[in-house]
Amino acid sequence: MYAARRRDKGVTTLFISNNIPQFRIFRDIMYNPTFEEICQRVNIAIGILFKNDIFLLTNGVHERSISHKLAEYLQTLFPDWNVDCEYNRKGDATKILKGLKDCDEYIRTDRVYPDIIIHQRNTKNNLLVIEIKINNTNSECDIEKLKLFTSDPEFKYSYGLFVRFRRINKPDLQWFEEGREKPDNHPV
């Protein structure tokens, strides 16, 4: 499995082996993918993760390791965006979500470090924020983060995604938009 990019006359074409779809990105225009395109790209990245890094999913590796690998695959699928893990900045300031510390007695601050974000650094272009959990660990605060990130005017991510990995089984996906769970979630 591999991914490659080729640039020709202002167009970037992304090729992924094994008959996985191709994406053409026009670099001259800021391209905001549709929800369906985002879902498709996320599903491709998860598929690559399962193919290349199943060891991480089956051997109790920390969610940060899984987030990192998934972010690498997402970066190849979102070449005009920045894909960052544990990104704690909003411009020059620390990223804070007011009210988050109220969701759990053990959280002492409203400072946040999303598992993965797809954005353009130092702008208000925030496409997707992703929180990841492994197996049955508590996800209440992660769900609350996604609701806040997609509704708070300070951040206003277009979409939020909660991914629960369950070893080699298909992960559970919950999509969020404007502070609410989307009723038309797209399974992997």
C-alpha positions in Angstrom: 0.0 0.0 0.0 1.4 3.4 -0.9 0.2 6.9 -1.7 1.8 9.2 -4.2 1.2 12.8 -5.5 1.8 14.1 -8.9 1.6 17.8 -9.8 0.9 19.0 -13.3 -0.2 22.5 -14.3 -1.5 23.5 -10.9 -3.4 20.3 -10.3 -2.3 17.8 -7.6 -3.5 14.2 -8.3 -3.3 11.8 -5.4 -2.9 8.1 -6.3 -3.4 5.3 -3.8 -2.7 1.7 -4.7 -5.1 -1.2 -4.6 -7.8 0.4 -6.6 -8.6 3.1 -4.0 -10.1 6.2 -5.5 -8.1 9.1 -6.7 -8.5 12.8 -5.7 -7.7 15.7 -7.8 -6.9 18.9 -5.8 -6.8 22.2 -7.6 -4.2 24.2 -5.8 -5.2 27.6 -7.3 -8.5 27.5 -5.4 -9.2 27.0 -1.7 -11.1 23.8 -1.9 -13.5 22.9 0.9 -14.5 19.2 0.4 -18.1 18.2 0.9 -19.2 16.1 3.8 -19.4 13.1 1.5 -15.9 13.7 0.3 -14.6 14.1 3.8 -16.3 10.8 4.9 -14.8 9.0 1.9 -11.3 10.3 2.7 -11.6 9.4 6.3 -12.8 5.9 5.4 -9.8 5.5 3.1 -7.4 6.6 5.8 -8.9 4.2 8.3 -8.7 1.4 5.7 -5.0 2.2 5.2 -4.5 2.2 9.0 -6.1 -1.3 9.2 -3.9 -2.6 6.3 -0.6 -1.1 7.4 -0.8 -0.8 11.2 -3.1 -3.6 12.5 -0.4 -4.3 15.1 -1.3 -1.0 16.8 -5.0 -1.9 17.0 -4.5 -5.4 18.3 -1.7 -4.9 20.8 -3.0 -2.4 23.3 -1.0 0.5 22.0 -1.9 4.0 23.3 -4.5 6.0 21.4 -1.8 8.7 20.6 0.1 6.2 18.5 -3.0 5.3 16.6 -3.9 9.0 16.2 -0.5 9.8 14.8 -0.6 7.1 12.2 -4.2 8.0 11.2 -3.1 11.6 10.9 -0.3 10.7 8.5 -2.7 8.9 6.2 -5.2 11.8 6.4 -2.5 14.3 5.5 -2.0 12.5 2.1 -5.7 12.7 1.5 -6.0 16.4 2.5 -2.9 17.8 0.8 -4.0 21.5 1.0 -4.8 21.3 4.7 -2.7 20.9 7.8 -3.3 17.7 9.7 -2.1 18.0 13.3 -2.2 15.8 16.4 -2.6 17.2 19.9 -2.6 20.8 18.5 -3.2 23.1 21.4 -3.0 26.5 19.8 -5.6 29.0 18.5 -3.4 31.6 16.9 -0.9 32.6 19.5 -3.1 31.6 22.4 -3.7 28.3 24.1 -6.8 26.4 22.9 -9.6 26.7 25.5 -13.1 25.3 25.4 -15.2 27.0 28.1 -17.3 24.6 30.1 -15.3 21.4 29.3 -13.9 21.0 32.8 -17.5 20.5 34.0 -18.0 17.3 32.1 -15.7 15.2 34.5 -14.6 15.7 38.1 -11.0 14.8 37.1 -10.6 17.5 34.5 -9.2 20.6 36.1 -8.9 23.0 33.1 -10.7 24.0 30.0 -7.4 23.7 27.9 -7.8 21.2 25.1 -5.6 19.1 22.9 -7.7 17.5 20.2 -6.4 14.1 19.0 -6.4 15.1 15.3 -7.5 18.3 13.5 -7.6 19.2 9.9 -7.3 22.9 9.5 -5.2 25.7 8.1 -2.9 27.0 10.8 -3.3 30.5 12.1 -6.6 31.0 10.2 -10.3 30.4 11.0 -10.4 27.6 8.4 -11.2 24.6 10.6 -12.5 21.6 8.7 -12.5 18.6 10.9 -11.7 17.7 14.6 -11.3 14.1 15.5 -11.3 12.4 18.9 -10.3 8.7 19.2 -10.9 6.1 21.8 -9.8 2.5 22.0 -12.2 -0.3 23.1 -14.6 0.8 25.9 -12.8 3.7 27.5 -15.0 6.6 28.7 -15.8 9.0 25.9 -18.2 11.4 27.5 -15.8 14.4 27.5 -14.6 13.6 24.0 -18.2 13.8 22.7 -18.7 17.1 24.6 -15.5 18.5 23.0 -16.8 17.7 19.5 -20.1 19.3 20.3 -18.3 22.4 21.5 -15.7 22.6 18.7 -18.5 22.4 16.1 -20.7 25.0 17.8 -18.3 27.5 19.5 -17.9 30.6 17.3 -14.3 30.8 18.4 -13.5 27.5 16.6 -16.5 26.6 14.4 -15.1 23.4 13.0 -17.2 22.3 10.0 -17.4 18.7 11.4 -16.4 16.7 14.3 -15.8 12.9 14.3 -15.6 10.5 17.2 -13.9 7.2 16.3 -14.0 4.2 18.6 -11.6 1.5 17.6 -12.4 -2.1 18.8 -9.3 -4.0 17.8 -9.8 -5.6 14.4 -13.6 -4.9 14.2 -14.9 -2.0 12.2 -14.6 1.2 14.2 -17.7 3.1 15.4 -18.0 6.5 13.9 -20.1 9.4 15.2 -20.2 12.6 13.1 -21.0 16.0 14.5 -22.1 19.3 12.9 -23.1 22.6 14.6 -22.9 21.1 18.1 -25.1 18.1 17.4 -24.6 14.5 16.2 -25.4 14.1 12.5 -28.3 11.8 12.0 -26.8 10.5 8.7 -23.6 9.0 10.1 -21.5 7.3 7.5 -20.1 3.9 8.7 -16.8 2.6 7.6 
